[in-house]
Amino acid sequence: MEKEAILYEKLPDSRVQCQVCQWRCIINPGKLGVCRMRLNRAGKLYARNYAETSSVAADHIEKKPLFHFFPATYAFSLGTWGCNFHCQHCQNWEISCVDLPPTSQQLVPEKEIELTKKYNCAGIAWTYNEPTIWLEYTLDSAKLAKKNGLYTVYVTNGYITPEAMDTIGPYLDAWRVDIKGFSDAFYRQLAKISGWRAILDMAKRAKEKWDMHVEVVTNIIPTMNDDEEQLKGIATWIKDNLGELTPWHVTRFYPMRNLLHLPPTPVTTLEKAYQIGKEVGLKFVYLGNVAGHEYENTICYSCGKLIVRRIGYDTQVLGLEGSKCQFCGAELNFRTRLK
């Protein structure tokens, strides 16, 4: 389903410039942007994927992963087609690294809200591929979600423009962002991205300007971003710019797509990243894709009590009172109420 884009500039000779993500594609008539979901049709830019879904599920919020945001609830989760990144290790490459198929399931925003309630989900997460390229649809959906008392989540690579952030920002509750590495060379190698530091700027903007709950994920890939310099760089940036209570998820890589020659991340590497995060001063560092590891749990940094027990997606909230430790009153940065 096509819908005229809401953020673009008309240029001479019927060209247009998209203003949704940091590529800021200049698109000739009849051509597509990097994401393949934005088409210049006779001097107007159209989103080709409005309401077009590739994946729909009721997921544990912990799967996003979000550990400090409405724990033990379900999020109605949707993805579309295409992406503005083409990562070498993408686990969802069959939907993100393709063109829009001839047919796909359409789900208009009103029906999306209806299904969210039907499946007893507390909110909606746009995920599986990059939600920024679905801006028009997610914006309409998020507005309806807020009217219906539902939370809203972007699971994102963070490569959004300030204009798009400020358009969707008033209607988003959580910004679960990937900081994939911490060097120009790594981002070029993994996703052919330059200017990756804009991702950091937008994460900070999400938190400071729009009061979103922010959690950061780094999928640690052997030989690519597992060095101490990058891991310490990420952890330090999080602490200095998002705060020491911001959760950092260091997750295990499994061979996918074009990186089948690499091994899964050793658990010891994840544990090293955990220690780096703690030494830098982060209060909450979590291991991901290692079900049953003790570093999945939330422990109060002040009194040492177990606050949330997790085994995979099985979550038990044991010691939380609002955003604080039930036992000692320490602030733990949990979001359990809508902003």
C-alpha positions as CSV (number, residue, x, y, z in Angstrom):
1,M,0.0,0.0,0.0
2,E,1.5,3.3,-1.0
3,K,1.2,6.6,0.9
4,E,2.9,9.9,0.2
5,A,5.9,10.4,2.4
6,I,5.7,13.0,5.1
7,L,9.3,14.1,5.3
8,Y,11.0,14.9,2.0
9,E,12.1,17.8,-0.1
10,K,11.3,18.4,-3.8
11,L,14.4,19.2,-5.9
12,P,14.8,20.4,-9.5
13,D,14.2,17.9,-12.4
14,S,11.6,16.0,-10.4
15,R,14.2,14.6,-8.0
16,V,13.4,14.4,-4.3
17,Q,15.4,14.1,-1.1
18,C,14.1,11.8,1.7
19,Q,14.5,13.2,5.2
20,V,13.6,10.0,7.2
21,C,17.0,8.5,7.9
22,Q,20.6,9.6,7.9
23,W,21.2,8.5,4.3
24,R,19.1,11.4,3.2
25,C,18.8,9.7,-0.2
26,I,18.5,12.0,-3.3
27,I,16.2,9.9,-5.5
28,N,15.6,10.3,-9.3
29,P,12.1,9.8,-10.8
30,G,11.2,6.2,-10.9
31,K,14.0,5.2,-8.5
32,L,14.2,3.9,-5.0
33,G,16.1,4.9,-1.9
34,V,18.6,2.7,-0.1
35,C,15.9,1.1,2.0
36,R,14.0,0.2,-1.3
37,M,10.7,1.2,0.4
38,R,10.7,4.8,-0.8
39,L,9.9,5.6,-4.4
40,N,10.0,8.8,-6.4
41,R,6.9,8.7,-8.5
42,A,6.9,11.7,-10.9
43,G,8.5,14.1,-8.4
44,K,6.6,12.9,-5.3
45,L,8.1,10.5,-2.7
46,Y,5.9,7.6,-1.7
47,A,6.3,5.0,1.1
48,R,5.6,1.7,-0.6
49,N,5.3,-0.3,2.6
50,Y,2.5,1.5,4.4
51,A,0.6,-1.2,6.4
52,E,2.6,-4.0,4.7
53,T,3.7,-6.5,7.3
54,S,6.3,-9.3,6.9
55,S,6.1,-10.6,10.5
56,V,3.5,-10.3,13.3
57,A,3.7,-11.9,16.7
58,A,2.9,-11.4,20.4
59,D,6.3,-11.4,22.0
60,H,7.7,-11.2,25.5
61,I,9.0,-7.6,25.9
62,E,12.2,-9.2,27.1
63,K,12.8,-10.6,23.6
64,K,13.4,-7.0,22.2
65,P,15.4,-7.1,24.5
66,L,13.9,-4.6,27.0
67,F,14.6,-5.6,30.6
68,H,13.6,-2.4,32.5
69,F,10.5,-1.6,30.6
70,F,7.1,-3.1,31.7
71,P,8.8,-6.4,32.6
72,A,6.9,-9.6,32.1
73,T,4.4,-8.1,29.6
74,Y,3.8,-8.9,26.0
75,A,4.3,-6.6,23.1
76,F,2.4,-6.9,19.8
77,S,5.4,-7.0,17.5
78,L,5.4,-6.1,13.8
79,G,7.9,-5.9,11.0
80,T,7.7,-4.7,7.4
81,W,10.1,-5.2,4.4
82,G,13.4,-3.6,3.6
83,C,16.0,-1.8,5.8
84,N,18.3,1.2,5.6
85,F,21.2,-1.1,6.8
86,H,22.3,-4.3,5.1
87,C,24.3,-5.8,7.9
88,Q,26.6,-8.8,7.1
89,H,25.2,-10.8,10.0
90,C,21.5,-9.9,9.8
91,Q,19.3,-12.6,11.3
92,N,16.2,-11.3,9.5
93,W,17.8,-10.8,6.1
94,E,14.9,-12.6,4.4
95,I,12.7,-9.6,5.2
96,S,15.2,-6.8,5.5
97,C,17.5,-7.3,2.6
98,V,14.8,-7.7,-0.1
99,D,12.4,-5.7,-2.2
100,L,8.7,-5.4,-1.4
101,P,7.2,-8.8,-2.5
102,P,4.2,-8.8,-4.9
103,T,1.9,-9.8,-2.0
104,S,2.1,-9.4,1.8
105,Q,-0.2,-9.2,4.7
106,Q,-1.7,-5.7,5.1
107,L,-2.6,-4.5,8.6
108,V,-4.1,-1.1,8.9
109,P,-3.4,0.8,12.2
110,E,-7.0,0.4,13.5
111,K,-6.7,-3.4,13.0
112,E,-3.3,-3.4,14.7
113,I,-4.7,-1.8,17.8
114,E,-7.6,-4.3,17.8
115,L,-5.2,-7.3,17.6
116,T,-3.0,-5.9,20.3
117,K,-5.9,-5.9,22.7
118,K,-7.2,-9.3,21.5
119,Y,-3.9,-10.9,22.3
120,N,-3.6,-9.2,25.7
121,C,-0.5,-7.2,24.8
122,A,0.4,-4.2,26.9
123,G,1.7,-2.3,23.9
124,I,3.2,-2.4,20.4
125,A,6.8,-2.9,19.2
126,W,7.9,-2.2,15.7
127,T,10.8,-4.5,15.2
128,Y,12.3,-7.4,13.1
129,N,13.6,-4.8,10.6
130,E,14.2,-1.1,10.8
131,P,11.0,0.8,11.9
132,T,12.3,4.2,10.8
133,I,11.6,3.3,7.1
134,W,8.0,2.6,8.2
135,L,7.6,6.1,9.6
136,E,4.2,7.0,8.2
137,Y,2.6,3.7,9.4
138,T,4.3,3.6,12.8
139,L,3.3,7.3,13.4
140,D,-0.3,6.6,12.6
141,S,-0.2,3.5,14.7
142,A,1.6,5.1,17.7
143,K,-1.0,7.9,17.8
144,L,-3.8,5.4,18.1
145,A,-1.9,3.3,20.6
146,K,-1.4,6.3,22.9
147,K,-5.2,7.0,22.7
148,N,-5.8,3.4,23.7
149,G,-3.4,3.4,26.7
150,L,-0.8,1.1,25.0
151,Y,2.9,1.5,25.2
152,T,5.0,2.0,22.1
153,V,8.5,0.8,21.2
154,Y,11.0,1.2,18.4
155,V,13.6,-1.6,18.1
156,T,16.0,0.4,15.9
157,N,19.5,0.7,14.5
158,G,19.1,4.4,15.4
159,Y,20.0,5.9,12.0
160,I,17.1,8.3,12.1
161,T,17.2,12.0,11.3
162,P,16.3,14.6,13.9
163,E,13.3,15.6,11.8
164,A,11.9,12.0,11.9
165,M,12.8,11.6,15.6
166,D,10.9,14.8,16.5
167,T,7.9,13.6,14.4
168,I,7.5,10.2,16.1
169,G,9.1,11.2,19.4
170,P,6.0,12.4,21.2
171,Y,4.3,9.1,20.6
172,L,7.1,6.6,21.5
173,D,7.8,5.3,25.0
174,A,10.9,3.2,24.5
175,W,14.0,3.4,22.2
176,R,15.8,0.1,22.1
177,V,18.8,0.9,20.0
178,D,21.8,-1.0,18.6
179,I,25.2,0.4,19.2
180,K,26.9,-2.2,17.0
181,G,30.4,-1.1,17.5
182,F,32.5,2.0,18.2
183,S,34.7,2.6,15.2
184,D,34.4,3.9,11.7
185,A,36.1,0.8,10.3
186,F,33.7,-1.6,12.0
187,Y,30.5,0.2,10.8
188,R,31.9,0.3,7.2
189,Q,32.8,-3.4,7.3
190,L,29.5,-4.5,8.9
191,A,26.9,-2.3,7.2
192,K,28.7,0.1,4.8
193,I,27.7,3.0,7.1
194,S,29.5,6.2,7.6
195,G,28.5,8.9,10.0
196,W,27.5,6.3,12.6
197,R,28.0,8.7,15.5
198,A,24.6,10.2,14.5
199,I,23.2,7.1,16.1
200,L,24.6,8.2,19.4
201,D,23.2,11.7,19.0
202,M,19.7,10.3,18.3
203,A,19.8,8.0,21.3
204,K,20.6,11.0,23.5
205,R,17.8,13.0,21.8
206,A,15.3,10.2,22.5
207,K,16.1,10.2,26.2
208,E,16.6,13.9,26.8
209,K,14.1,15.6,24.5
210,W,11.4,13.0,24.4
211,D,11.8,11.2,27.7
212,M,11.9,7.8,26.1
213,H,13.2,4.8,28.1
214,V,16.5,3.8,26.4
215,E,18.2,0.5,26.4
216,V,21.3,-0.4,24.3
217,V,22.3,-3.6,22.6
218,T,25.7,-4.7,21.3
219,N,25.8,-8.0,19.4
220,I,29.4,-9.0,20.0
221,I,31.0,-10.6,16.9
222,P,34.3,-12.5,17.2
223,T,37.2,-10.6,15.5
224,M,35.1,-7.6,14.6
225,N,33.9,-5.7,17.7
226,D,35.1,-7.9,20.6
227,D,38.2,-5.8,21.3
228,E,38.4,-4.0,24.6
229,E,38.8,-0.6,23.0
230,Q,35.4,-0.7,21.3
231,L,33.6,-2.4,24.2
232,K,35.0,0.2,26.6
233,G,34.1,3.0,24.2
234,I,30.5,1.9,24.1
235,A,30.2,1.4,27.8
236,T,31.8,4.7,28.6
237,W,29.6,6.6,26.1
238,I,26.5,5.1,27.6
239,K,27.5,6.0,31.1
240,D,28.5,9.6,30.2
241,N,25.6,10.4,27.9
242,L,22.6,8.2,28.9
243,G,23.5,7.6,32.5
244,E,24.8,4.8,34.7
245,L,21.4,3.2,35.1
246,T,20.9,2.6,31.4
247,P,20.8,-1.1,30.6
248,W,23.5,-2.4,28.2
249,H,22.8,-5.8,26.7
250,V,25.9,-7.6,25.3
251,T,24.5,-10.4,23.2
252,R,25.9,-13.6,21.7
253,F,26.5,-13.7,18.0
254,Y,25.5,-16.8,16.0
255,P,26.7,-17.3,12.4
256,M,24.2,-15.8,10.0
257,R,24.0,-14.6,6.4
258,N,27.5,-13.6,5.2
259,L,29.3,-14.3,8.4
260,L,28.8,-18.1,8.5
261,H,32.6,-18.5,8.7
262,L,32.8,-17.0,12.2
263,P,32.1,-19.0,15.4
264,P,29.5,-18.1,18.0
265,T,30.7,-15.7,20.5
266,P,32.4,-17.4,23.4
267,V,30.5,-16.9,26.7
268,T,33.8,-15.8,28.2
269,T,33.9,-12.9,25.8
270,L,30.4,-11.8,26.9
271,E,31.6,-12.0,30.5
272,K,34.6,-9.9,29.7
273,A,32.2,-7.3,28.2
274,Y,30.1,-7.5,31.3
275,Q,33.2,-6.7,33.5
276,I,34.2,-3.8,31.2
277,G,30.7,-2.3,31.6
278,K,30.8,-2.7,35.4
279,E,34.3,-1.3,35.7
280,V,33.3,1.8,33.6
281,G,30.4,2.3,36.1
282,L,27.3,0.9,34.5
283,K,24.9,-0.5,37.0
284,F,23.1,-2.9,34.7
285,V,24.9,-5.0,32.1
286,Y,23.1,-8.1,30.8
287,L,24.1,-11.1,28.8
288,G,21.9,-12.0,25.9
289,N,21.3,-15.2,23.9
290,V,22.7,-17.3,26.8
291,A,19.6,-18.5,28.5
292,G,20.0,-19.3,32.2
293,H,23.1,-17.2,32.8
294,E,23.2,-15.4,36.1
295,Y,23.9,-12.1,34.3
296,E,20.3,-12.2,32.9
297,N,19.0,-11.2,36.3
298,T,18.5,-7.8,37.7
299,I,20.4,-7.3,41.0
300,C,20.0,-4.2,43.1
301,Y,23.4,-2.4,43.0
302,S,22.7,-0.9,46.4
303,C,21.5,-3.8,48.6
304,G,22.4,-6.8,46.4
305,K,18.9,-8.3,46.4
306,L,17.4,-10.1,43.4
307,I,14.9,-7.8,41.8
308,V,14.0,-9.6,38.6
309,R,14.8,-13.2,37.8
310,R,15.0,-14.2,34.1
311,I,15.6,-17.5,32.5
312,G,15.3,-16.8,28.8
313,Y,11.9,-15.1,28.4
314,D,10.6,-16.5,31.7
315,T,10.5,-13.4,33.9
316,Q,9.6,-13.1,37.6
317,V,9.4,-9.7,39.2
318,L,10.4,-10.2,42.8
319,G,11.5,-6.9,44.3
320,L,10.3,-3.9,42.3
321,E,8.2,-1.0,43.6
322,G,7.5,1.4,40.7
323,S,11.0,2.2,39.4
324,K,12.8,1.5,42.7
325,C,14.1,-1.4,44.7
326,Q,11.4,-2.7,47.0
327,F,13.9,-3.5,49.7
328,C,16.1,-0.4,50.0
329,G,14.5,2.2,47.8
330,A,17.4,2.6,45.3
331,E,16.4,4.0,41.9
332,L,16.7,1.2,39.3
333,N,15.4,3.0,36.2
334,F,12.4,0.8,35.4
335,R,9.6,2.2,33.3
336,T,6.3,0.8,34.5
337,R,4.0,3.7,33.8
338,L,3.3,5.5,30.5
339,K,4.8,8.9,30.1
